[in-house]
Amino acid sequence: MIRYILKRLAMGVITLFFLITITFFLTRIMPGSPFDTANISPTMLETLERNYGLDKPLDQQYVKYLSDIFHGDLGLSYKKPGLTVNQIIARGFPITLRLGAGAFILALIIGIIVGICMSVTGSEINRGMLLTLSTLGVSIPNFVLAILLMMIFGVSLKWLPTLGLTTPKHYILPVVSLAVYPIAEISRLVHSSYTEEMNQDYVLMAREKGLSVFQIRFKHILKNALLPVITVSGPLFAFLITGSFVVESIFTIPGIGKEFVNSINNRDYTVIMGLTIFVGAIVIAANLLSDIVCVLVDPRIRLDKK
């Protein structure tokens, strides 16, 4: 297992290196300049680019950026003088993390319950309705759902606030907007794996031994049925963090998602680079953690042979 973790960490470092390289040169070939506005003279534009080192050749800028990253410095924001990218991440990520974690927990709870209900229900009508809802949940993008929820519960009914994230009630709409897709995905996954496990020999043996329905369903079947859910939990959590970017902009939430969208619109190179690297590291770590949890839950899995 240690060997697998070290191998994955090495692959993660290589992946981050390529991510840094590709993102660096893509941002540099974007048309215009971070300081190019209608109110600035060409002389002032040249002075600003020289102060930030944008007048140097790309290879020199690239080497300097790699050196700064190695020392933990993601650079200064071009559009927010005096504010570093590290400070932007430290200020916005806790908000994004709370939002993503809330949606993740809600998706796990509801998705598992709905998936089990689809498997054990004896009514084809109920199963069909749940499957239809799960298919609909997968089909609707979270930003479309966010706008619909805002219009219905915030504007028309005025039940919930729609801007900011200052009270617990402010979390409801954005968290639900993010959680609907993973709820549908998890419920379909649990339904498939739970139904398959119900037909295994160990379930028949447990029934012959006289175990209660509760013990069979929740102690034996559910434990094995959740392995696919654990496998996708890492990528799913990373999806919720990155998927919150547009939702944060819709609900005016001051997380890293809003900063990322604004940095692209403003061509703020260092913020784009820093947030891309940070999110990439989260994706890699989340995938590795889900694999490790799978081994801890089911020792039959051997990561070294995966």
C-alpha positions in Angstrom: 0.0 0.0 0.0 2.9 2.4 0.8 4.4 1.6 -2.6 1.1 2.5 -4.3 0.7 5.7 -2.3 4.2 6.8 -3.3 3.6 5.9 -6.9 0.4 7.9 -7.0 2.0 10.9 -5.3 4.8 10.8 -7.9 2.1 10.6 -10.7 0.3 13.5 -9.0 3.5 15.7 -9.0 4.0 14.9 -12.7 0.4 15.7 -13.5 0.6 19.0 -11.6 3.8 19.9 -13.5 2.0 19.4 -16.9 -1.0 21.3 -15.6 1.2 24.2 -14.6 3.0 24.2 -17.9 -0.1 24.0 -20.1 -2.0 26.6 -18.0 1.0 29.0 -18.0 1.4 29.1 -21.7 -2.4 29.2 -22.4 -2.8 32.2 -20.2 0.1 34.0 -21.9 -1.3 33.5 -25.4 -4.7 35.0 -24.3 -5.3 38.1 -26.4 -4.6 41.4 -24.6 -2.9 42.2 -21.3 -4.1 42.2 -17.7 -3.5 46.0 -17.7 -4.9 46.7 -21.1 -7.8 49.1 -20.6 -9.2 52.1 -22.4 -8.0 54.5 -19.7 -4.3 53.6 -19.8 -1.6 55.0 -22.1 0.8 52.8 -24.0 3.7 54.2 -21.9 2.0 53.3 -18.6 1.1 49.8 -20.0 4.7 49.1 -20.8 5.8 50.3 -17.3 3.2 48.1 -15.6 4.3 45.0 -17.7 7.9 45.7 -16.9 7.2 46.0 -13.2 5.5 42.6 -13.2 8.0 41.0 -15.5 5.6 40.5 -18.4 8.1 42.1 -20.8 10.6 39.3 -20.4 10.6 36.3 -22.8 8.2 33.5 -22.0 10.8 31.0 -21.1 12.3 33.3 -18.4 8.8 34.1 -17.0 8.1 30.3 -16.9 11.3 29.4 -15.1 10.8 32.2 -12.6 7.2 31.1 -12.0 8.3 27.5 -11.3 10.9 28.8 -8.9 8.3 30.9 -7.0 5.9 27.9 -6.8 8.7 25.7 -5.4 9.0 28.3 -2.6 5.3 28.3 -2.0 4.7 31.7 -3.6 1.8 31.8 -6.1 2.5 35.5 -7.0 0.7 38.8 -6.7 -2.7 39.5 -8.2 -2.5 41.9 -11.2 -6.0 43.3 -10.6 -5.8 43.5 -6.8 -2.6 45.3 -6.0 -1.0 44.2 -2.7 -3.0 41.0 -2.5 -1.3 37.7 -3.1 -2.8 34.6 -4.6 -2.1 32.8 -1.4 -4.2 35.3 0.5 -7.0 35.0 -2.1 -7.1 31.2 -1.6 -6.8 31.4 2.2 -9.7 33.9 2.2 -12.0 32.1 -0.3 -11.4 28.4 0.1 -12.9 27.9 3.5 -16.2 29.3 2.1 -16.0 27.0 -0.9 -15.1 24.1 1.3 -18.1 24.6 3.5 -20.3 24.8 0.5 -18.9 21.7 -1.2 -18.8 19.7 2.0 -22.4 20.5 2.8 -23.5 19.4 -0.7 -21.3 16.3 -0.4 -22.8 15.1 2.9 -26.3 15.9 1.7 -25.7 13.9 -1.5 -24.3 10.9 0.4 -27.2 10.7 2.8 -30.1 11.2 0.4 -28.4 9.4 -2.5 -27.8 6.2 -0.4 -31.4 6.3 1.0 -33.0 6.8 -2.4 -30.8 4.1 -3.9 -31.8 1.6 -1.2 -35.5 2.5 -1.6 -35.3 1.9 -5.4 -33.8 -1.6 -4.7 -36.1 -2.8 -1.9 -39.4 -1.3 -3.0 -42.0 -3.7 -4.2 -43.8 -1.1 -6.3 -42.8 -0.8 -9.9 -44.5 2.6 -9.9 -42.4 4.0 -7.0 -39.2 2.5 -8.5 -40.0 4.1 -11.9 -40.7 7.5 -10.3 -37.4 7.4 -8.4 -35.5 6.3 -11.5 -37.1 9.1 -13.5 -36.2 11.7 -10.8 -32.6 10.5 -10.7 -32.3 10.6 -14.5 -33.7 14.2 -14.4 -31.3 15.1 -11.7 -28.3 13.9 -13.8 -29.6 15.8 -16.8 -30.0 19.3 -15.3 -26.8 21.4 -15.0 -26.3 22.9 -11.6 -26.2 26.5 -12.8 -29.6 26.0 -14.5 -31.0 24.5 -11.3 -29.5 27.3 -9.3 -31.3 29.9 -11.3 -34.6 28.0 -11.1 -34.3 27.7 -7.4 -33.4 31.3 -7.0 -36.4 32.4 -9.1 -38.9 30.2 -7.3 -37.8 30.2 -3.7 -36.0 33.5 -3.6 -37.8 35.9 -6.0 -41.3 34.5 -6.3 -42.0 32.9 -2.9 -39.4 34.9 -1.0 -38.8 32.0 1.4 -35.0 32.0 1.2 -32.2 34.6 0.7 -30.4 34.5 -2.7 -27.3 36.6 -2.2 -24.3 36.0 0.0 -23.5 33.4 2.6 -24.0 35.0 6.0 -26.6 32.9 7.7 -27.5 29.2 7.7 -30.5 29.9 5.5 -28.1 31.3 2.8 -26.6 27.9 2.4 -29.8 26.1 1.4 -30.2 27.1 -2.2 -26.5 26.9 -3.3 -26.0 23.6 -1.4 -29.2 22.0 -3.0 -28.1 23.3 -6.4 -24.8 21.5 -6.1 -26.2 18.4 -4.4 -28.9 17.4 -6.9 -26.6 15.9 -9.5 -24.5 13.8 -7.1 -27.7 12.7 -5.3 -29.0 11.3 -8.6 -25.6 9.8 -9.5 -25.1 8.1 -6.1 -28.7 6.8 -6.0 -28.3 5.2 -9.4 -25.0 3.7 -8.3 -26.3 2.4 -5.0 -29.4 1.0 -6.7 -27.3 -1.0 -9.2 -24.8 -2.3 -6.6 -27.4 -3.0 -3.9 -29.6 -4.9 -6.3 -26.7 -7.0 -7.4 -25.7 -7.8 -3.8 -29.2 -8.8 -2.9 -28.8 -11.8 -5.2 -25.5 -13.0 -3.8 -25.1 -16.4 -2.1 -24.1 -14.9 1.3 -27.5 -13.1 1.5 -29.3 -16.4 1.0 -27.1 -18.0 3.7 -27.9 -15.1 6.1 -31.6 -15.6 5.5 -31.2 -19.4 6.2 -29.4 -18.6 9.5 -32.5 -16.6 10.6 -30.9 -13.1 10.6 -33.3 -10.2 10.7 -34.1 -8.1 7.6 -32.4 -5.1 9.2 -29.2 -7.1 9.8 -29.1 -8.5 6.3 -29.8 -5.2 4.5 -27.7 -2.8 6.6 -24.9 -5.0 8.1 -24.2 -7.2 5.1 -25.6 -5.9 1.8 -25.1 -2.2 2.4 -21.4 -2.6 3.4 -20.6 -4.3 0.1 -22.9 -2.1 -1.9 -21.2 1.1 -0.8 -17.8 0.1 -2.2 -18.6 1.7 -5.6 -19.8 4.8 -3.8 -16.5 5.1 -1.9 -14.6 4.7 -5.1 -16.4 7.7 -6.7 -16.5 9.8 -3.6 -13.1 11.3 -4.2 -13.8 12.5 -7.8 -17.3 13.5 -6.7 -16.0 15.7 -3.9 -13.5 17.3 -6.3 -16.4 17.9 -8.7 -18.4 19.6 -6.0 -15.5 21.9 -5.2 -14.9 22.8 -8.9 -18.6 22.7 -9.8 -19.3 25.4 -7.2 -17.5 28.0 -9.3 -20.5 29.0 -11.4 -23.0 28.6 -8.5 -20.9 30.9 -6.4 -21.1 33.5 -9.1 -24.8 33.2 -9.4 -25.4 33.5 -5.6 -22.6 36.1 -5.1 -20.7 33.9 -2.7 -17.2 35.2 -2.0 -15.4 31.8 -2.5 -12.6 30.8 -4.8 -15.1 30.0 -7.5 -16.2 33.6 -7.8 -12.5 34.6 -7.8 -11.7 32.2 -10.5 -14.5 33.4 -12.8 -13.5 37.0 -12.2 -9.8 36.3 -12.9 -10.6 34.8 -16.3 -12.7 37.8 -17.2 -10.0 40.2 -16.0 -7.1 38.1 -17.5 -5.5 38.0 -14.1 -2.8 35.5 -15.0 -1.4 34.7 -11.5 -4.9 34.2 -10.0 -5.9 31.9 -12.9 -2.6 29.9 -12.4 -2.8 29.7 -8.6 -6.4 28.6 -8.4 -5.9 26.0 -11.2 -2.9 24.5 -9.4 -4.8 24.5 -6.1 -7.9 22.8 -7.5 -5.7 20.3 -9.4 -4.0 19.3 -6.2 -7.4 18.9 -4.5 -8.5 16.5 -7.3 -5.4 14.4 -7.0 -5.6 14.2 -3.2 -9.3 13.4 -3.3 -8.8 10.5 -5.7 -5.9 9.1 -3.7 -7.9 9.3 -0.5 -10.9 7.5 -1.9 -8.6 4.6 -3.0 -7.1 4.3 0.5 -10.5 4.3 2.1 -11.6 1.5 -0.2 -8.7 -0.7 1.1 -9.6 0.1 4.7 -13.2 -0.8 4.2 -12.5 -3.9 2.1 -9.1 -5.5 2.8 -9.7 -7.9 -0.2 -8.7 -4.9 -2.5 -5.0 -4.6 -3.1 -4.0 -1.3 -4.5 -0.6 -2.6 -5.5 -2.3 -4.8 -8.0 -5.0 -2.4 -9.1 
